Amino acid sequence: MAASRVTPTLLFADTDGNIYDHPDLLMLCRRGKELALPRPDEMTPLPAGSDLYLLPCRHAIGLNPDTGQIEAMEEYAVAAFVCPGYTLSGTAAYQTGEDAPCLPLFAYGAVGYANGRFWVAAKRVDKDPRQVFGHIPNTKIDQGAHALLKKFPENRLVQHLSKCALTYCCPAAKNLALGRFEAPIPTSRTCNARCIGCISLQAEDSGFPSPQNRIGFTPTVQEICELMHHHQGREKRPIYSFGQGCEGEPLTEAELLARAIKTFRSAGGRGTVNINTNASLPETMAPLAAAGLSSIRVSLNSARKDIYTAYYRPKGYTWEDVVETIARARANGLFVSLNYLFFPGLNDTEEELEALVALISTHKVDLIQMRNLSLDPEVYLDRLAAPRPGPSMGLANFMKRLRKSCPGLKFGYFNPYLDD
């Protein structure tokens, strides 16, 4: 539900983490490097499953409606991390203090207060409940993970993913333990990119740690197929996804994946087999499709070569390889999604829309998953070293124009189940 007339006031926090709403100052949003009032058509009540964060060494700022001036406070700024299925239309506005640490790898949505509730600058893009766990007791997840360990005591993938579910609270791993929706299957220890926001491997001088541990072994075909057949037996519409946050690039293990997929299909394996990938190796598409792959999801922060390259920092491949991989995936009959890492003020511009429309139209992309880029906003903009972006058209207008320019394009947040 969006609100057309709500005018949220500023939120701020004290050093103890107590959150207050300001009686006079209005909430501001950051889009790129610009500050502005939130767009009324993109304000949404803060959905269940979201979190509020205090931003250390970052002062809350708001607009004084009487003077038209932006005012800064001594107290800390507050941001929202929205639950899956929602895309941010504005990031939190704040004034960065001296010696402010880099923020952890989350997305920092602009949030305010009005009419007795919190409001966030975001739009719901997918109603799929696969990462909603509020109604599920933790004991059920714990029981599911330990049942997996008991059934497959020698399977290292099961051991790894059980830890992901119980220690890191990974939504994908929790779903595996529950036997529902999409099963994660990490396989790759290495990566041919050095993404600034990588959640499984960060250089010591990055300023922020990786929140997950990368897989430390290469699973066997047997270990992979055991997991896939088990999930198939519990979920009527099973999805299996290679390429998780706890691994590198799955296409670097394309030969292993092809053998595992072919073995699974040969034994009657059904469902959607997907690879979440940086699409760096075009030559892998034909053999993977022949083995029984259903779809790929290509991760992009931008459809512009310079912006893409600055974030992914490829090693041994180029933007042209990404485009060629998409083309070959379509030529081999695969369903193609874009895992589009949206950042307000950078992606919702005329320049980006033009480039994205050209990519989607040329290669007949099926679905765009409107994800949030999770990174300290100032770190992201500084690392891109891009020219100052053009005016922001807003998330809602961006999606409306993209839909109009690309008839048949679907929007979502998750990998879809494809009919067998």
N, C-alpha and C positions, 0 to 999 in steps of 0.2 A: 504494500500500500504506500503510495506516495502522497504527499500533501502539497496542495497548490498555493496555500496562503500562510503556512506556518513560518514564524520568524524566530528561530532559536537564539537564545542568549549564550554568552560565553561560558564555558566550563573551565575551572582551574583547580589545582590541587595543592595542598600544603605538604610539608616535608614528611608528614606521617602517612601520606597517601589518601587523606580524606578529600573527597571531591565536592566542589561547591558550584552553584550557578551564580553568575554575576547579575545583580539587579538592573544594571543599565547597559553594559557593553554587549554588542551583538557578536554572534559567532562569525568567524571568517574562515574561508577556504583558501588553500594554496593550489594553484594550477600551474605547474612548471615553476617559474619564479615570480608569478603574479599573485597578488592577494585580492580577494573579492568576496562579497557576500555570496552565500550559497544560492544556487538556482532553485527556486521553489519546486519545480517539477521533478527534482532529483533528491529531495529530502525524504527519508524513509524512517519510520520508527525503528530504533535499534533492535534488530531481530534477536530472538533467543539463541543462545550458543555463542554470542559475540562477547568480546572482552574490552574493558577500558584500561588504558595504560597511562601511567604518569611518565612524562618525558624528562629525564634528568638533565639539569643545566640548560633547560629550554623554557623561556618565560612565556606565559600565556599572553596573547594579544587579541584585542577585540576592537570593534568599530564603535565609536561614540556617535550615536545618531543625531545628537544635537549639534555637534561641531563638525561632523564628517571626518574626524581625524582618527587615526589608528593609535590606540593607547596600549602600552606594555605594562605588565604587572610584575611584581617580585615573585609571585607564586608560579608554580610549574604549569606547563601546558598539559593538556589531556588529549589523547587520541583513541580511536576505536579500531579494533581488529574485528572485522565483520566475519560472520560465519560463512562457510562455503555456500555458493549459489548467488552471492551478491558481489557486484563490481563497484568499486569506489568511483565517485564522480569528482571528488575533491580530497586532497590530503590535508592533514592538520596544519594550521598556521601557528607559528611561534617565532620567538626571537632567540637565536642561539647564543648562549653565554660562553665565556672563555673556558677553555679546557673541557668543553662538552664532549663526552665519549661518543663513539659511533653507536648508533642504535642497532639492536639485534635485527635479525632477518625476518621482519614482519612487515605488513602493510599498515600504514598509519593514516586512518581515515579521519576526516574532519567530523567532529561531533559537538552537538550543542544540546540545549534544554529548552523545552516549551510545552505548555499545556500539561504539565505534570509527568512528562516522560522525556527520555533521551531520543535525539534524532541524529541520524548519520547521513552524510552525503554519499549515497549509494543507491543502486538500482538492482532489483532482483532480476536475474537473467536465467535462472533454472530452478524449477520446483522439485527436482529429484531429491528424495530424502536420504540418499545413500550415506551421507556423512552427518546425519542427525542422530545423536546418541543420548539425548537428554532423557528419553523414556526407557533406556536400557541400563539395568544395574551393572556396575563394574564387576560384580561377582560373576555375571554371565559371560563377560568377555574373558575373565580370568579362567573360568572353567573351560571355555572353548579352546583357549591357547594351550592349557595343560592337557586337554584331550588330544589335541594334535600331537603334542610331544610324546604322549603315551603311545599313540598309534604309529608314529614314524620316529622312533628313538634314534635312528641312525641318519636321518635326513637333515643335512646341515641347513638347507633352506628353511625348513620348519623351525629349527632352533633359532636361526637369525630373525625370522619374522615374528616368532613368539616374543622375543626380546623387544622388537619394535612395537608390538602391541602393548606389552606390559610395562616397559620402561619409558619408551618415547611417546606412548599414546598415539601412535601413527594411525590415522583414520582408516587407511587402506588395510593395514595389518589387523586392526580390530575387526573389520568386516570379514577378513579371512577367518579369524577365530570364530566369528558368528555364523560363518557359512552363508554369506549373502552378498549380492551385488558383484563387485569387481575384486578379483584376486591379484595381489601384487606378486610379481616374480622377478626380483632383482638378479642379475647375472654378471654384470660387468664391473671389474675392479678398476678399470682405467677410463680415461676420457680424453677426447681430442679437442676439447674446448676448455677455457679457463674462465667460466662465467663469474662475473663480479659477485653475483648473489648465490653462488653454489652453496647448498645447504649440507653437503656431505664432505667438502674439502676446502679449506681456506688456508692461504699462506699465513705464516706467523705475523707478518707485518700488515695484514689486512685491516686490523683494528677491531675485528669482531670474529668470534669463533663460529665454526660450523655447528649447528644444533644436533646433527646426526652423525653417526659413524658410518663410513662407507663399508660395503661388504668386503670381507677379507679373503674370499675364496671364489673359485669358479665352480658352480654347481654342475653336476653331471646330467645327462639326458634323463636318467632314471629319476633323479631327485626332482627335476622339473616336471616330468610327466606324472609322478606320484601326486604332486601338489595339484596339478590341473585336473586329474581324474577325481581326486577327493572333492575338489570344489564343485565339479560338475555334478557329483552325486548329491550335493546339498542345495544347489541353486538352480531353479528352473530356467533362468535366463542368464547363464554364466558369461562373464567377461574375464579374460586373463590378460594382464598387462605387463609386458616387459618395459623396463625403463622407469625406475622409481627414484625418489629423492635420496635413497641410501646407496646409490650406485653411480657409476660413470655413464658412458654412452653405450647403450645396448647394441648398436650396429657394429661396434668393434668386436662383438661376439656373434656376428651374423651367421657364421657357419654352425656354431653350437645351437643357435635359435632355430635355424632351418631344420636341423636334425631332430630337435625336440618337437617342433611343431608337426613335422611329417610323422614322427612316431606316434604322437598323440592322435592325429587325424586317422592314421592307419588302424588304430585300435578303437575307432568309433567315437573319437573325441568331437564333441559338438560345442557350439557357442562362438563368441566373438574373441578372436585372438588379436590383440592390439600391441603396437610398439609405440611408446612415448619416446621421441627421438629428436636430436638436433638436425636430422636429415643431411648428414655430412657425406654419406657414401652412396651415391646413386646406383652403383653396380650391384648393390645388395637387394634391390627391390624385386627384380625378376625371380631369383631363386627363393626368396622368402614368400612371394606370392604363390609360386608353384608348390611350396611346401604346405600351404594352407593358411597363411596369414590373412586376416580380414581387413585390418585398418592400420593406419599410422596417425599419430598425433604429433605435429611438428611444432616445436617450441620456438616462438619469435617474440622479441620485445618490440620489433618494428619491421615494416616492410621496406625500409630504406637501408641500403647497404652500409652506409657509414655509421648509423645508429646501431644497427645489428652488430657490426664488427666490433665496435667499441665496448659493447656489453659482453658478448660471447667470447671474444678474443680467440678465434679458431687457431688450432694447431694442425696444419696439413690439409685444410680444406678452406673453401671460400664461400661467399654468399651465392655465387653462381652454382656451386655444388648443391646448396640447399634447394634452389629453384629447380635444378635438374632432377633431384630426388623426388620432389613433388610431382614433376611431370612424368617420371617413370612409374611412380606409384599409381597414378591415374591410368597410365597406359596399360598397366598390368591388372586393372580392375579393382584396385584397393580403394576403400573409403578413406578420405583425407580430411582430417581436422587440423585447425591451427590452435595451438595452445598460446593464446595471444596475451602477453603480459602487459596489461594496460596501466598506464601512468598518466593521470589527469594533467592536462596542459602540454603534454608531449605527443600523445597518441591522438587526441581529439583535435587535430589541426588540419587545415586544408592540405598541407604537404603530405602528411601521413595518410589521410583518406585517399588521396589520388594514387599513392603508391600501393596501398592495400587493395583498392578496387582493381587495379591493373593485375596484381598477383592472383587474386581470387578469380577474376573473370577469365584470365588467360588459361589457368590450369584447372578450372571447374572445381574449386575447393567446396566440400560438402557442408562443413560446419566450422564455426569459429567459437571457441571456448573463451569467454571473456573473463580471464583470470586477473588477479591483482599482482603487480610486481612488488615483491617483498624485499625491501632494502631501505636503508636510511635515505630519505629523499634528497638531502644535500649531497651525500656521497654519490648517488646515482647521477645527478645533474653535473657534478664536477668531473666524474670519470668519463662521461660522454664527450665532454669538450665540444659540444655541438653549438652551432649558431643559435642565438636566441629564438625559440620557437614562435610561430605566428599565434594569433589570437585563438583561444580555446573556444570551440563551438559547443562544448558540453557533451557529456556521455550520451544523453537521450537523443540529441540531435545527430550525433555521430552515428549511432546505431540506426537511426531512422534513414539517414542518407545512404549508409552502407547497404541496408536492406533494399532500398529503392534502386541502387546502382547494380546490385547483384541479385536478381530475382532467383529464388530457389535456395539461397543461402540460409542455413539454419543457425540459430544462436543457442548457446548453452554454457555449461560449466564443467560437465563430466563427459567421459567417454560413453557413447551410446551402445546399447545392445543392438546388434544387427541380426535380422532374421537369417537363420541358416540357409 
